[in-house]
């Protein structure tokens, strides 16, 4: 059995809106070269991050689960099946946010939209993988890890 699922997100819209806002404010601050270049840099950075957070793809890669943002694949994570000690359907909170986050006591979160996730425990480490297909992902991981 193989697994591959892509969930569409909305985080990129916030990044694109921030880009437009920063560039607009930079235009208004063009009389102050320091502020102008800081705003231009911030705008270009958020604009470059936009294409990395259009969707989140979770797929099987024989010995590990790959979690990738895209279509520009700058960020992702591979989780080895033999390191997973527990698999649970779970929900994230607003504190976990969307995107890639670490929150003390809760571990890492990789998600793009919504609150449903699969909580993977690897010893003392926890990774939450957001998905709108939690049932199938949980079942696949349980079969894969034995």
Buried (B, 14 or more C-beta within 10 A) or exposed (E): EEBEBBBEBEBBEBBBEBBEBBBEBBEEBEEEEEBBEBBBEBBBEBBEBBBBBBBBBBBBBEEBBBBBBBEEEEBBBEBEBEBBEEBEBBEBEEEBEBBBBEBEEBBBBBBBBBEBBBBBBBEEEBBBBBBBBBEEBBBBBEEBBE
